[in-house]
Amino acid sequence: MSTYLPDTNILIDIGKESAVQAKLDDAEQSGAEFVIAPSTMTELTVGVVKGGAKYFEQNKKTFAWLHAHSNAILDAPRPFVGKILGFPSKWSHVEKHHLVQRVDMVASSQTFDEFLKRKDDAGNVWSDIDNAAQIHSGQLDKEFAALEKFAKLPEAIFDFAVEFCRTFAVGGIGPDPKILRQHFSAAIEYQETSIAKIRAGAKPRKNDPGRYGDSQLFFYLADPNIILLTNEDFSADIQHSLQRTRIVRLGAL
């Protein structure tokens, strides 16, 4: 039995092309399972807000599919990594039931205006969902600024795995970077490729902001049962990690 993690573009296509959902449904009927990454849900929510009333019905189809699979939402990347490394950590107070609530806001609304009004419902933690695009943009600014900072460090002494492990340290003790590389080889290689591109003059914040969302997905390949389902070609970004064999196109279904 295969477990697939669809990326944001695959999920967007559910709303655009009925054939995509049919393909996912057929795979599920044949025994495949699907899991959902919180980072893709964030990107999709930004799309709902930006798309407004014009694209609400299209976006609602995607969220209806997410709602049907809401029991398969994964941990956010940081707690997911922390559990595997034995250094529990999270930087957000958002829990899985909050993510289900956000999905339901779209899936259960008849119109875009109704969706926005539901942010004011009692017990709703997404009171600022109408600012989702600005909030996400600020997060992208922060993440890419960090990569640009790393790119300025001397290549001979900089090690992304070491820097990343330091963020999990407790009392001066953190994970072993070798263990991090062992479990998260695809994610680390992808980040190192991003840093190398910035050193060479690339400006991903401006020209390829989707790299941040992609980078979050590769962490889940630490689970040997998960296969990343995408329409993108990452062969130039991840060439050495053995986990690259579990990055497949929709046709693999």
N, C-alpha and C positions, 0 to 999 in steps of 0.2 A: 504494500500500500504506500503510495507516494503522498507527501505533504507539500503543498505548493504555497509559496508566499508571493502573491501578485504585487507588482509595483504600482505606483500611482498611475502610470499611463495605461496599464491594463485595466485598472478599475475605472478610469475615466471612459474608456472605450465601451464599458458595459452600458453606459448611458447613450453612447453615440451609435453603436452597432449591435443590433439584436443577435447577430451571429456570434459575437464574443461571449455574451452570457450563455447562449446555447452551447457553445463549446465548453464553458466551465461547468454547466449543468450536466452535460454528457459525461465529462470526466468524473464528476462527483458520483453519478449513477454507476460508474464503472469501478468505484472504490477509492477514488482520489479524495484527499481532504485539503481544505484551504485554511490558512491562518492569516491574520491581519496584523500589520504593523501600525502602531500608533502614529508614527511619522507620516505614513501615507494618508491617514485620516486627517491629520492636520493640514496637509497640502490640499486635500479634497475640500475641506471646509473653507479654506481660502478661496478656492475655485467657486464654491457656492456663493460666497459673499460678493466676489468680483463679477460673477455671471449674472447676478440679480434675477429679476423676474423673467428676463428673456430666456435664460437657460435653466430655469428652476426645474421644469419637468424632466429635462435631460439629466440634470444632476440628481434629482430625486430617485431615478432608476438605479443609479449607482449606490445611493444610500439605502435603498430598499434591500439591495443585495447584501450590503454591509450589515444591515439590521438582522437579516436572516442568519448571519454568521457571527453575530456579536459575542457568542460564547467562545469564539476562537481568537479573540484579541490577545496578542502577546504582551508581555511586559515591555515597557519603554526600553530603549537600547541600554541606558546606563544601569538600571537594576538588573537587566538581563545579563550584562557583562559581569556585574558585581557578584551575582549568584555563582557564576561559573568560576570566577577567580577566588571566591571565598572572602571577598571584601564588599559586603553589601553597601550600596550607595545609591541615592537618587537625588536629583536636584529639583524635583517638581512634586507638588502635593496632589497632582492629578492621579486618581486611581482608575481602575478599569470601569467601575460603575459610572464614573464621570464621563468616560469615553462613550459608553453605551447611551448615556443621556444625550450627548451631543449628536450621535447618529440619529436618535429618535426625534430630535428637534426637526431634522430635515425629512426623515422618512414618514413621519406622522402629520406633517403639515400639508395643506392643500395648495397653498400659495407661498410665494416668497415673503410677502408681508406677514403672513401668519407665522412663518419660521422666525422672523425677526422679533415678533411680539412675544414669542415663547421665552425669550431671554429674560423676561421680567416675571416669569412664573415663580411661585414660591418654591424654594429649594433648588432652583437652577443655578449652577455654578458658572454658567457661561454668559454672564450678564454683559460682557464686553465682546461678544461674538461678532457684532457688527464692525469691530475694529480688528478682525482676524488678520486682514491683509497687512495692516500697519505693524501689528505685533509680530507677525512672521517675518516681515521685512527687517525689523530690528534684530531678530534672532539671527537672520542670515548675515547681517552686518557684523555681528559679534563673532560668528563662527569663521567667516572668511578673513576677518581682521586677525584672528588667531593664526590662521594658516599663513597669512602674509608675514606675520611676525616670525613664525618658525622659518619661513623661506629666507629671511634675512640673516639667520644664524649660520655660522660656518658649517658647511655640509660635512666636513670631516669629523666634527664632534657632536653634531646633532643626531639624536635618535628619537623618532616619534614615539616608539613603543615605551621608551623610558619616560618621556614627558607625560604620556597618557597614564602610565602606572602611578605617577606621582599624584595624580588627582584622586586616586583611591586610597592614598596612604592614611593610616590612622596611627597617631603617636609616633610618626617617623618611620613606620613600617608599612610597606606597600607590596603589591603583587610583583612577582618575578617577570620582567619583560620577556623572557624566553617562553614562559608559560602563556603570556598574552599572545605572542606571535604564533604559538602552536595552535591555540584555539581560534584565533581571529585573524588568520593569515590574509584572507581576502580583504578584510576591512583595513588592516594596517597597510597592505600594499597599495590599496586605492588611495588612502590618505597620503602616502609617500609619493605617489604619482602626481597627486594634486599639488603638493609642495614643489615637486620638481618642475611642473608646468609653470607655476608662479615664478620660480627662479629664472625660467626661460623667457619670462615676459608676459605670460598669460594673465588674463584678468577674469577669473571665473565668476566673481561676484556680479560683474556686469554682463558677461557673455555666456555664462553657463551656471546660473544659480541653482539648477537642479542637482548639481553635484553634491550639495549638502544632504538632500533627501536620499540620494542614492547611497551615500556613505553610511547612512544609518542602517540601511537594509542589509549590508554585507555582514554586520555583526551577527545576524541571526543564522548565518551559515555555520556558526560554531555548533549548532544542533545538526548532527549528521543526517537527520531525517528530513530536514528542510531543503527544498529546491526553490530558488528564486526564479519567478516567472516574469519575464520582461520582454519588451519589444526593442530594447536598446542593445547595442553592441559594446561590450566592455572588454573585448579581447586586447585592446591596446593599453588598457588601464590595469588589468590583472592578468599577468602572463605567467607568474611563477607559482602562485598558490594553487594547491590541488583542489581547493574549494571551487575553482573556476568551472569545474565540470558540472557543478550544480547550479549554474547560472544558464537558464535555457529560455528559448523563445516560446511564444504561445503555441506554435506548431508542434512542440514536443508533447502536448496533451493528446 
